[in-house]
Amino acid sequence: MRLMRALVLALALSVADPACADECGNLIDRVAAETGARLDDRSSDYARFTADAETSLTLSCAAPHPSSVGAQFRGANPPEAFYTLFGQAGHAVTGIEAGTVAAAAHRAQEAAGRLRHSKVEAGGAAVTCSVTHKDTGDLTLCAVIESSDRS
């Protein structure tokens, strides 16, 4: 009887969780594995990670919309480690080579310094960056967004 209840519960849970939740879980695991960032918060379509005291990552994977991963740096001029981390996270989500994502982020961040916000195409995805200047300090925000859904 216990075995039957366990099987029914397992079946109910597998039907209740859509395939996109499994896909998002896979993306969360890949971002954590590729970047070494600590997972701080997770839901069925979102995750937040901490890389270091100045850098965090966010992942959005709400199908049918394209998945995206963002990196936030406390400051206007991120160090090279920021771009490396962002490239790794971008690769985990899009499959695009990490160096390609990082190079696009460099170009987008440089343009954002002049334009406030910018967008650069990179291997089939869009890389956007913006730099905000607030009383609490500067913040650099970059994201890589798939050009189409993952289905």
Backbone as CSV, one residue per row, in Angstrom:
resi,resn,N_x,N_y,N_z,CA_x,CA_y,CA_z,C_x,C_y,C_z
1,MET,0.819,-1.196,0.000,0.000,0.000,0.000,0.864,1.263,0.000
2,ARG,1.928,1.275,0.826,2.826,2.433,0.856,3.493,2.653,-0.494
3,LEU,3.906,1.567,-1.109,4.546,1.661,-2.412,3.581,2.258,-3.425
4,MET,2.338,1.830,-3.391,1.324,2.344,-4.311,1.119,3.845,-4.091
5,ARG,1.024,4.279,-2.841,0.871,5.713,-2.539,2.076,6.498,-3.041
6,ALA,3.264,5.965,-2.833,4.479,6.633,-3.294,4.486,6.765,-4.806
7,LEU,4.057,5.712,-5.507,4.003,5.763,-6.971,2.972,6.776,-7.449
8,VAL,1.800,6.795,-6.808,0.760,7.757,-7.178,1.248,9.185,-6.930
9,LEU,1.908,9.420,-5.789,2.440,10.746,-5.484,3.499,11.146,-6.504
10,ALA,4.399,10.242,-6.835,5.442,10.539,-7.821,4.834,10.849,-9.173
11,LEU,3.826,10.109,-9.590,3.155,10.354,-10.854,2.460,11.710,-10.838
12,ALA,1.775,12.031,-9.751,1.085,13.320,-9.640,2.062,14.473,-9.712
13,LEU,3.192,14.344,-9.046,4.193,15.407,-9.085,4.776,15.563,-10.478
14,SER,5.007,14.481,-11.180,5.585,14.578,-12.516,4.598,15.204,-13.489
15,VAL,3.302,14.984,-13.319,2.303,15.595,-14.179,2.136,17.070,-13.819
16,ALA,2.241,17.411,-12.532,2.049,18.794,-12.091,3.185,19.694,-12.519
17,ASP,4.400,19.171,-12.630,5.542,19.971,-13.039,5.682,19.917,-14.547
18,PRO,5.450,21.022,-15.271,5.569,21.001,-16.718,7.018,20.811,-17.149
19,ALA,7.190,20.461,-18.408,8.535,20.238,-18.943,9.389,21.494,-18.830
20,CYS,8.755,22.669,-18.914,9.548,23.898,-18.823,10.181,24.038,-17.440
21,ALA,9.517,23.541,-16.403,10.120,23.598,-15.069,11.365,22.726,-15.028
22,ASP,11.298,21.548,-15.664,12.479,20.686,-15.745,13.584,21.377,-16.528
23,GLU,13.211,22.023,-17.636,14.194,22.747,-18.443,14.829,23.866,-17.627
24,CYS,14.022,24.603,-16.877,14.567,25.672,-16.055,15.483,25.103,-14.974
25,GLY,15.083,24.020,-14.373,15.939,23.378,-13.378,17.276,22.980,-13.973
26,ASN,17.239,22.474,-15.199,18.487,22.120,-15.885,19.353,23.355,-16.127
27,LEU,18.726,24.458,-16.543,19.481,25.695,-16.773,20.090,26.220,-15.470
28,ILE,19.328,26.169,-14.392,19.838,26.605,-13.090,21.066,25.787,-12.715
29,ASP,20.958,24.487,-12.879,22.092,23.602,-12.559,23.300,23.903,-13.446
30,ARG,23.059,24.157,-14.739,24.177,24.446,-15.654,24.854,25.767,-15.306
31,VAL,24.054,26.794,-14.996,24.649,28.092,-14.628,25.508,27.930,-13.375
32,ALA,24.977,27.236,-12.375,25.741,27.024,-11.134,27.024,26.249,-11.412
33,ALA,26.947,25.209,-12.233,28.128,24.381,-12.520,29.176,25.153,-13.321
34,GLU,28.747,25.910,-14.334,29.715,26.608,-15.195,30.352,27.812,-14.531
35,THR,29.610,28.470,-13.641,30.131,29.708,-13.060,30.713,29.525,-11.664
36,GLY,30.281,28.514,-10.956,30.694,28.341,-9.568,29.985,29.297,-8.633
37,ALA,28.996,30.046,-9.153,28.240,30.988,-8.320,27.319,30.221,-7.377
38,ARG,27.059,30.826,-6.228,26.214,30.215,-5.199,24.741,30.527,-5.494
39,LEU,23.922,29.492,-5.523,22.495,29.660,-5.734,21.870,30.208,-4.451
40,ASP,21.226,31.384,-4.546,20.619,32.025,-3.379,19.113,31.858,-3.319
41,ASP,18.471,31.848,-4.492,17.019,31.795,-4.534,16.621,31.119,-5.833
42,ARG,15.555,30.321,-5.775,15.146,29.586,-6.971,13.645,29.377,-6.937
43,SER,13.032,29.474,-8.098,11.622,29.126,-8.257,11.517,28.337,-9.556
44,SER,10.304,28.098,-10.018,10.140,27.290,-11.228,10.633,27.994,-12.486
45,ASP,10.748,29.338,-12.457,11.157,30.060,-13.661,12.195,31.166,-13.410
46,TYR,12.861,31.125,-12.266,13.793,32.200,-11.914,14.824,31.668,-10.915
47,ALA,16.034,32.205,-11.001,17.055,31.891,-9.995,17.956,33.102,-9.811
48,ARG,18.453,33.266,-8.596,19.395,34.336,-8.265,20.623,33.686,-7.647
49,PHE,21.799,34.145,-8.100,23.084,33.602,-7.662,23.983,34.729,-7.162
50,THR,24.912,34.397,-6.274,25.958,35.326,-5.866,27.288,34.760,-6.336
51,ALA,28.041,35.586,-7.053,29.370,35.175,-7.520,30.439,35.657,-6.549
52,ASP,30.333,36.920,-6.126,31.243,37.499,-5.136,30.553,38.712,-4.520
53,ALA,31.259,39.447,-3.696,30.647,40.570,-2.979,30.108,41.653,-3.912
54,GLU,30.643,41.747,-5.121,30.248,42.802,-6.053,29.400,42.308,-7.225
55,THR,29.303,41.000,-7.402,28.687,40.462,-8.621,27.628,39.416,-8.305
56,SER,26.484,39.549,-8.972,25.419,38.555,-8.848,24.901,38.201,-10.239
57,LEU,24.182,37.091,-10.316,23.577,36.626,-11.556,22.091,36.390,-11.329
58,THR,21.293,36.584,-12.371,19.886,36.233,-12.328,19.556,35.457,-13.599
59,LEU,18.696,34.483,-13.469,18.287,33.645,-14.590,16.780,33.680,-14.692
60,SER,16.280,33.907,-15.896,14.854,33.861,-16.160,14.614,32.812,-17.239
61,CYS,13.699,31.904,-16.972,13.447,30.834,-17.939,11.968,30.483,-17.949
62,ALA,11.137,31.443,-18.279,9.691,31.254,-18.288,9.209,30.952,-19.703
63,ALA,9.158,29.669,-20.053,8.675,29.280,-21.378,7.251,29.792,-21.551
64,PRO,6.839,30.202,-22.717,7.505,30.038,-24.004,8.478,31.161,-24.352
65,HIS,8.684,32.091,-23.448,9.593,33.197,-23.721,11.037,32.708,-23.732
66,PRO,11.892,33.403,-24.463,13.312,33.023,-24.465,13.917,33.139,-23.067
67,SER,14.847,32.273,-22.771,15.565,32.335,-21.495,16.610,33.430,-21.556
68,SER,16.969,33.947,-20.384,18.011,34.966,-20.318,18.756,34.836,-18.999
69,VAL,19.989,35.305,-19.023,20.774,35.359,-17.793,21.391,36.750,-17.725
70,GLY,21.323,37.335,-16.541,21.866,38.668,-16.339,22.971,38.643,-15.302
71,ALA,23.862,39.603,-15.429,24.937,39.775,-14.454,24.907,41.214,-13.981
72,GLN,25.042,41.396,-12.678,25.020,42.725,-12.084,26.335,42.939,-11.344
73,PHE,26.945,44.111,-11.581,28.200,44.461,-10.922,28.034,45.806,-10.246
74,ARG,28.448,45.895,-8.992,28.374,47.161,-8.263,29.550,48.030,-8.667
75,GLY,29.318,48.855,-9.683,30.342,49.750,-10.198,30.117,49.994,-11.676
76,ALA,30.791,51.010,-12.216,30.629,51.363,-13.623,31.644,50.671,-14.526
77,ASN,32.720,50.156,-13.959,33.783,49.546,-14.758,34.118,48.161,-14.221
78,PRO,33.379,47.154,-14.673,33.603,45.797,-14.158,35.011,45.285,-14.505
79,PRO,35.569,44.447,-13.638,36.858,43.829,-13.932,36.678,42.714,-14.976
80,GLU,37.765,42.233,-15.512,37.710,41.165,-16.515,36.982,39.928,-15.987
81,ALA,37.105,39.666,-14.685,36.430,38.499,-14.092,34.909,38.566,-14.288
82,PHE,34.347,39.766,-14.305,32.909,39.934,-14.542,32.544,39.398,-15.923
83,TYR,33.322,39.780,-16.935,33.041,39.358,-18.305,33.239,37.853,-18.478
84,THR,34.229,37.304,-17.824,34.461,35.857,-17.870,33.274,35.121,-17.272
85,LEU,32.837,35.564,-16.099,31.685,34.961,-15.431,30.437,35.087,-16.292
86,PHE,30.208,36.262,-16.835,29.042,36.497,-17.681,29.090,35.594,-18.917
87,GLY,30.263,35.452,-19.511,30.411,34.562,-20.657,30.078,33.124,-20.306
88,GLN,30.538,32.675,-19.141,30.239,31.311,-18.693,28.738,31.121,-18.482
89,ALA,28.105,32.087,-17.833,26.659,32.003,-17.589,25.898,32.029,-18.910
90,GLY,26.325,32.903,-19.817,25.689,32.975,-21.130,25.826,31.673,-21.899
91,HIS,26.996,31.065,-21.819,27.201,29.771,-22.474,26.279,28.713,-21.886
92,ALA,26.124,28.697,-20.579,25.270,27.713,-19.919,23.827,27.813,-20.397
93,VAL,23.371,29.025,-20.668,21.975,29.240,-21.052,21.760,29.124,-22.557
94,THR,22.679,29.660,-23.355,22.465,29.724,-24.806,23.255,28.699,-25.601
95,GLY,24.333,28.168,-25.035,25.216,27.277,-25.774,26.227,28.017,-26.624
96,ILE,26.157,29.337,-26.651,27.110,30.150,-27.409,28.429,30.169,-26.654
97,GLU,29.521,30.099,-27.381,30.846,30.072,-26.760,31.000,31.220,-25.752
98,ALA,31.532,30.901,-24.582,31.678,31.878,-23.497,32.472,33.098,-23.944
99,GLY,33.521,32.902,-24.724,34.330,34.023,-25.202,33.551,34.958,-26.110
100,THR,32.644,34.406,-26.901,31.806,35.223,-27.783,30.858,36.087,-26.961
101,VAL,30.260,35.499,-25.933,29.344,36.242,-25.048,30.119,37.326,-24.303
102,ALA,31.286,36.988,-23.781,32.092,37.959,-23.029,32.525,39.119,-23.923
103,ALA,32.944,38.825,-25.153,33.368,39.886,-26.074,32.207,40.816,-26.414
104,ALA,31.025,40.238,-26.622,29.842,41.060,-26.892,29.504,41.930,-25.685
105,ALA,29.667,41.397,-24.487,29.400,42.178,-23.268,30.377,43.342,-23.151
106,HIS,31.628,43.124,-23.504,32.602,44.227,-23.508,32.117,45.350,-24.430
107,ARG,31.710,44.983,-25.648,31.247,45.995,-26.615,29.982,46.686,-26.116
108,ALA,29.055,45.899,-25.569,27.796,46.471,-25.090,28.018,47.381,-23.889
109,GLN,28.904,46.995,-22.978,29.171,47.824,-21.802,29.866,49.110,-22.201
110,GLU,30.785,49.029,-23.140,31.468,50.238,-23.621,30.471,51.211,-24.243
111,ALA,29.565,50.690,-25.071,28.543,51.536,-25.686,27.570,52.067,-24.642
112,ALA,27.251,51.275,-23.641,26.322,51.712,-22.591,26.878,52.900,-21.822
113,GLY,28.190,52.982,-21.713,28.804,54.126,-21.049,28.506,55.429,-21.777
114,ARG,28.338,55.336,-23.097,28.029,56.520,-23.913,26.529,56.708,-24.119
115,LEU,25.799,55.582,-24.227,24.398,55.626,-24.640,23.404,55.320,-23.524
116,ARG,23.891,54.977,-22.372,23.112,54.560,-21.207,22.630,53.123,-21.303
117,HIS,22.302,52.652,-22.495,21.861,51.275,-22.702,22.268,50.857,-24.110
118,SER,22.670,49.602,-24.268,23.066,49.153,-25.598,22.686,47.701,-25.818
119,LYS,22.719,47.298,-27.079,22.392,45.928,-27.462,23.352,45.510,-28.567
120,VAL,23.935,44.312,-28.412,24.881,43.768,-29.377,24.451,42.339,-29.691
121,GLU,24.449,41.974,-30.968,24.146,40.592,-31.355,25.385,39.738,-31.143
122,ALA,25.173,38.507,-30.687,26.302,37.602,-30.429,25.884,36.165,-30.669
123,GLY,26.263,35.613,-31.793,26.039,34.198,-32.051,24.601,33.742,-31.996
124,GLY,23.652,34.596,-32.338,22.244,34.215,-32.300,21.512,34.652,-31.047
125,ALA,22.146,35.422,-30.216,21.509,35.950,-29.005,21.780,37.448,-28.929
126,ALA,21.009,38.125,-28.112,21.211,39.554,-27.881,21.902,39.742,-26.535
127,VAL,22.939,40.566,-26.525,23.609,40.938,-25.283,23.321,42.414,-25.064
128,THR,22.752,42.727,-23.912,22.439,44.109,-23.570,23.190,44.500,-22.306
129,CYS,23.557,45.755,-22.221,24.178,46.283,-21.005,23.653,47.680,-20.746
130,SER,23.625,48.042,-19.503,23.312,49.411,-19.098,24.125,49.731,-17.861
131,VAL,24.369,51.011,-17.680,25.093,51.486,-16.509,24.217,52.544,-15.857
132,THR,23.903,52.349,-14.582,23.099,53.325,-13.862,23.975,54.027,-12.832
133,HIS,23.671,55.287,-12.619,24.399,56.092,-11.636,23.371,56.594,-10.626
134,LYS,23.459,56.068,-9.416,22.512,56.444,-8.368,23.284,56.933,-7.148
135,ASP,22.551,57.494,-6.210,23.163,57.956,-4.963,23.838,56.813,-4.216
136,THR,23.306,55.605,-4.371,23.865,54.448,-3.681,25.084,53.870,-4.402
137,GLY,25.398,54.413,-5.582,26.555,53.960,-6.345,26.184,53.516,-7.740
138,ASP,27.211,53.316,-8.548,27.020,52.885,-9.929,26.686,51.397,-9.969
139,LEU,25.979,51.009,-11.013,25.621,49.609,-11.208,25.688,49.297,-12.689
140,THR,26.411,48.239,-13.037,26.466,47.752,-14.413,25.596,46.510,-14.500
141,LEU,24.703,46.503,-15.478,23.783,45.388,-15.689,23.949,44.884,-17.113
142,CYS,24.210,43.609,-17.286,24.293,43.006,-18.611,23.424,41.761,-18.635
143,ALA,22.864,41.453,-19.797,22.054,40.247,-19.960,22.288,39.667,-21.342
144,VAL,22.190,38.364,-21.433,22.190,37.686,-22.727,20.828,37.005,-22.836
145,ILE,20.165,37.250,-23.970,18.804,36.790,-24.174,18.752,35.950,-25.443
146,GLU,18.237,34.756,-25.315,18.089,33.907,-26.493,17.217,34.620,-27.518
147,SER,17.510,34.419,-28.775,16.716,35.041,-29.826,15.411,34.338,-30.078
148,SER,15.284,33.093,-29.666,14.028,32.365,-29.823,13.863,31.429,-28.631
149,ASP,12.673,30.842,-28.520,12.448,29.961,-27.379,13.225,28.667,-27.528
150,ARG,13.351,27.907,-26.444,14.174,26.712,-26.407,13.463,25.477,-26.938
151,SER,12.216,25.599,-27.396,11.486,24.403,-27.855,11.854,24.020,-29.267
